[in-house]
């Protein structure tokens, strides 16, 4: 809904070019993406079925001029850990929002350090810890915001990682991979 004005402006710009009889040296194609909030699968489909445009203009805002756009990277990181200190870690629900929640299951030997961190937490996110059958589960709750306004959020994954680096976890990773 935030792009109706810019979309109509683009249509009128093309209409004006046609009506004025302006001769262009290149072709113009108007592409409407309608899946931005869910990962832009429409653009992926377009690129699978047609070639990448040599030039792109995105009228995506309510300003009279746009001089830059934010980017988005969809990534997945995996690593095989060399010991069993971090049993599980997960956070985030969607790729276009700052994650509001993250949890980690840690070996029981970290219980005292985790409880101390939770009790003395100076971070802007809320931490809780609970015993599980195989260790201690640490839950971090922040505050989500759309990826276009990350300054309004409290990133739970970042806060969790800040907590984890305070623990005495010595892990050497192997078989690391990053998927973009």
C-alpha positions in Angstrom: 0.0 0.0 0.0 3.0 2.4 0.5 3.8 2.3 -3.3 0.5 3.3 -4.9 1.5 6.9 -5.6 4.9 6.0 -7.0 3.4 3.2 -9.2 0.8 5.6 -10.6 3.5 8.2 -11.2 5.5 5.7 -13.2 2.5 4.9 -15.3 1.8 8.5 -16.0 5.5 9.1 -16.9 5.3 6.4 -19.5 2.0 7.7 -20.8 3.5 11.2 -21.1 6.5 9.9 -23.1 4.1 8.1 -25.4 1.7 11.0 -25.9 4.6 13.5 -26.5 6.1 11.1 -29.1 9.5 11.1 -27.3 11.8 8.6 -29.1 13.8 6.4 -26.7 17.0 4.7 -27.6 16.1 1.8 -25.3 13.0 -0.2 -24.6 11.1 0.4 -21.3 9.4 -2.3 -19.3 7.3 -1.6 -16.3 7.5 -4.5 -13.7 5.3 -4.5 -10.6 6.6 -6.6 -7.8 3.9 -7.6 -5.3 5.7 -9.9 -2.9 8.2 -7.5 -1.3 7.0 -8.2 2.3 7.5 -11.9 1.9 10.9 -12.2 0.2 10.3 -10.9 -3.3 9.5 -14.3 -4.9 8.0 -12.5 -7.8 11.3 -10.9 -8.8 13.0 -14.3 -8.4 10.4 -15.8 -10.8 10.9 -12.9 -13.2 14.7 -13.4 -13.2 14.3 -17.2 -13.8 12.2 -16.5 -16.8 13.7 -13.4 -18.3 17.1 -11.7 -18.3 18.2 -9.1 -15.7 17.5 -5.6 -16.9 20.5 -3.5 -17.7 19.1 -0.5 -15.8 16.5 -0.3 -13.1 14.6 2.6 -11.5 12.5 2.0 -8.4 10.0 4.7 -7.5 9.6 3.5 -3.9 8.9 6.3 -1.5 6.9 9.4 -0.8 9.8 11.8 -1.4 10.3 13.8 -4.5 13.7 12.3 -5.1 15.3 9.0 -4.1 19.1 8.8 -4.0 19.6 5.4 -2.4 17.8 2.1 -1.4 18.4 -0.2 1.4 19.4 -3.8 0.6 18.4 -7.2 1.8 20.5 -10.3 2.0 18.9 -13.6 2.7 21.6 -15.7 4.4 21.9 -19.0 6.2 24.9 -19.9 8.3 25.8 -23.4 9.4 28.8 -24.7 11.3 29.7 -28.0 12.9 30.7 -27.3 16.5 33.6 -29.2 18.0 32.0 -29.7 21.5 28.6 -29.6 23.1 28.5 -26.2 24.8 25.9 -24.8 22.5 23.3 -27.5 21.9 20.8 -25.4 19.9 20.3 -21.8 18.9 17.5 -20.2 16.8 16.0 -16.8 16.2 13.9 -14.7 13.9 10.8 -15.6 12.0 10.9 -13.6 8.7 13.7 -12.0 6.7 12.2 -8.5 6.5 12.0 -7.8 10.2 14.4 -7.4 13.1 14.1 -10.5 15.2 12.1 -10.1 18.5 13.0 -13.5 19.9 15.9 -15.8 20.1 16.7 -18.9 22.2 19.8 -21.0 22.9 20.1 -24.3 24.7 23.4 -24.6 26.5 25.2 -27.3 28.4 24.3 -27.4 32.1 27.8 -26.4 33.1 27.0 -22.9 32.0 24.0 -22.6 34.3 25.7 -20.4 36.9 27.2 -18.0 34.4 23.9 -17.7 32.5 21.8 -17.1 35.7 24.3 -14.4 36.7 24.0 -12.7 33.3 20.2 -12.9 33.3 20.1 -11.4 36.9 22.5 -8.6 36.0 21.5 -8.0 32.4 22.2 -4.4 31.2 21.1 -5.2 27.7 17.9 -3.6 26.3 16.4 -7.0 25.7 14.8 -9.3 28.4 16.5 -12.6 29.2 15.0 -15.6 31.0 16.5 -19.0 31.7 14.9 -22.4 32.4 16.2 -25.9 33.0 15.6 -28.4 30.2 16.2 -32.2 30.0 19.6 -31.6 28.4 20.8 -28.3 29.6 19.7 -24.7 30.2 17.4 -22.9 27.8 18.1 -19.1 27.5 15.3 -17.0 26.0 15.9 -13.5 24.8 13.0 -11.2 24.0 13.6 -8.0 22.2 11.3 -5.9 20.1 10.6 -6.4 16.4 10.4 -3.7 13.7 10.3 -3.8 9.9 13.7 -4.0 8.3 13.3 -0.5 6.9 13.3 0.9 10.5 15.8 -1.2 12.5 16.5 1.7 14.8 13.0 1.1 16.3 13.8 -2.5 17.3 15.7 -4.4 19.9 17.4 -7.2 18.1 17.1 -10.4 20.1 19.7 -12.4 18.1 22.4 -9.7 18.6 21.6 -9.5 22.3 21.9 -13.4 22.6 25.2 -13.4 20.8 26.4 -10.6 23.1 25.5 -12.8 26.1 27.1 -15.9 24.6 30.5 -14.2 24.1 30.6 -13.6 27.9 30.5 -17.3 28.6 33.6 -19.6 28.7 32.7 -21.4 25.4 35.7 -22.6 23.5 34.5 -23.9 20.2 36.4 -24.5 17.0 34.1 -24.7 14.1 34.7 -26.8 11.0 32.6 -27.4 7.9 31.3 -23.9 7.9 29.0 -22.7 5.2 27.2 -19.5 4.3 24.3 -19.7 1.9 23.1 -16.5 0.2 
